[in-house]
Amino acid sequence: MKLLRVLQEREFEPVGSSHPLRVDVRVITATNRNLLEAVQAGRFRSDLFYRLNVFPIELPPLRERRSDIPQLVAFCVSQFSKRLRKKIDGVSRESMENLVNYAWPGNIRELQNVIERAVIVSADPTIRLDRDLMPVIAAAKSIEAPEDRQADLKPSKPLLTLDEADRNHILAALQHAGGVVDGPKGAAKILSIHPNTLRHRMDKLGIKGARHRQP
């Protein structure tokens, strides 16, 4: 495995060459899986694991560091509003409370998706999230004890499947783009994906009736 050689010997042979080249690089990897369990179960190479596991840093899930959520929300709002060229000043207090109290099973990636959808459909400078934008909203406004946390995180309705969430996200982008897939103001541009990738996802999810290009 060439990666093992780079990690161990700090050298590799370019394609078409028989002479190794020395490299001085730092490899940073990330995963949401328990690799030690994967190694013990035979699903991950032990030699690669021990070469990567030099200085591990464990990052708690988002639900265990709720104080970070307002800053992450502000960052996401800033990034997506710039990309979409929309004036968004922030999130309403009630919406922020809902965001902080939500369990975030999908961690930061789920938070990014929720904020991006909210920015796409928002017609006001202040984002106000409703239940169509968040698959689950915590019922209570404060979390003081473990037993209270379990009650707060109990879903008010079943979680959406990934395909359902993806379909809602694409439909929101298409609505914002006036049904146009590609072009400078098309849904593919809004979602930062290739138009052909978007069309493939639309076909898979049964989304019809979109136009291909800006007139």
N, C-alpha and C positions, 0 to 999 in steps of 0.2 A: 504494500500500500504506500503510494508516494507521499501521502500526508505524514505517515509515521516517520519516513526518512527525513522529511523536512524538520519535523519536531525533534527527532532524536539527533540526527547528524548535521542539521542546518545546511543541507545541500539538496539539490535536485538536478536531474538531467532534462534540459529542454527537449521538446519534440524534435526529432530528426538529428539530435546531437548525441555523441557518446561521451562528452566531457561534462562532468558535474560542475554546477555553479554554486558557490557559497552564498548564503542569504543571512541577513541579520534582521529578523522580523519578530514581532510580538503577536501571538495568536490569541484572540479573545473570542470565546464561544459562549452561547447562551442557550438554555433549554427550559421548558416548563415540565420536564419529566424527571423522575428519580432515576438517574443513570446507574447508580449503584445497584438498585433493584433490577434494572434492565440487564446489567452485567451478570448478576446472579441467575437471572432467568435465561441467559444466553441470547438476548436480543441486542446486545451492544458489545463490541469488542473490548475485552479487558485491557489489552495493550494500548489501545487508543484512549481509553478512559484514564488510565494512570499517567499518560503523557499530557493529557489536557488538565487533569485535576491537580495542578501545581499550587494555585492560589485561589481556592473557591470562594465565591461571595454569594451568600444566600439572600435573595431579596424577598421579603414577605409579600404575600398577595395584597392587592389593593384594599381589600376589606379590613386588613389588619393595620393599615396606615392611612386612615381616613383623613387625617390632617393634611395629607398631601393632595387630596382631591381638588380643593379650590384652586390651587396653583396649576395643577395639570389641566383643569377645565379652562382657566384663563389662557394658558399657552395654546391649547387646541383651538379655542375660539379665535385667537390672534392669527394662527397659521391658516385656518380654513377661511376666515373672512378675507385675508389677503389673497389667497388663491382664487377665491370666488368673486373677488372685487365687490364685496358687500360691506356696508358699514354696520358692524355689530359691536356694541359697547360692552356687552356682558350678559350675564344670566340673572334672571329674577331671583329674589331671595328664596321663594318657595321652591323653585326649580333646583337651586343649589342645595337646599336641605334634602330634597329627594335624591339628588346625585350623591350626597355624602352618606345617606342612609341606605343606599342600594348595595347589595352584596357583591356585585361585579364578578360573577363567575368567569367572565372572559378577560378580567383584568384590564390593563391599559388599552389593549387593542379594542375591546368592547367599548370603553369610554370614548376612544377616538371616533369609532363608528357612530355612536350616539350623538356626539357633538357635531360631527360632519353632517349628519342627516338634519340636525336641528338648524344648522347654519343654512343649509340648502333651502329648507322650506320656510325659514323665518322671513316675515314681511316687515318686522319691526327691528329697531336697533337693539332691543332687549329680548333675549331668547326666553321663551316660556315653554317648558317641556310639558307635554301631555302624555297620556298613556299609550298613544300611538307611536311615540318616539322611544319609549323605554319599555322593554318587554316585561319588567317587573318594577314596581315602585314600592318602597318600604312603607308600611302603613303608619308606623309611628315616627315621630320627629326627633326623638332622643334615644340613645342607647346607653343605659347605665349599668346593666348587669348582664351576665351571660344568658340567664333565662329570658330577659327582655330582648336580647339580641336575636334569639331564636324566633320570638314572636314577630319582631320587626322584619326579619328576613323571609317570613312565610309569604310565598307568592300570592298575589291577588288574582292571578289567572295563569294558565299554563304557559311555560316558556315557549317562545317561538323556536322552530327548528332553524338550523343555519340557512337552509334554502329559503324559508319564509322571511327571515331577516334580510337576506341578500336580495330577495325579490322586492321587498318594501323599499330598500335602499336604492335599488336601480329605478324603481317607479318614481321615487321622489326626485331623483336626478333628471329623469326624462320629463317630468312635469315642469321642473325648473328650466329645462332646455327647450320647452315647447315641443317635445316629442322628437327632437333631432338627436341622432346618435353621434355623428362625427362633426368635424368643423370646429372653428375656434370657440364657439359657444355651445358645443354639443355635450351630451351627457357623458361621453367618453372622456372629454377634456375635464369636466367637473370631477369625475371619479378618478382621474389620473391613470387611466388604463388605455390600452390600444383599442380602437373601434372594433376590430375583429374579435378581440377577447370579449368585449361587451356583447357583441352580437351572438357569440357562442353561448354566453351565460343567459342571454335573453331567450334563445331557442330552447335551452335546457329547462328554463323556468316557465316556459309557455307565455312569454311576454310578446304580444303582437302589436302591430299598428304604428310602429315608430318610423319616422322618416330617416333617410340615410345622411343627408347633408343639408347644411343651411342653404336656403334658396338664394 
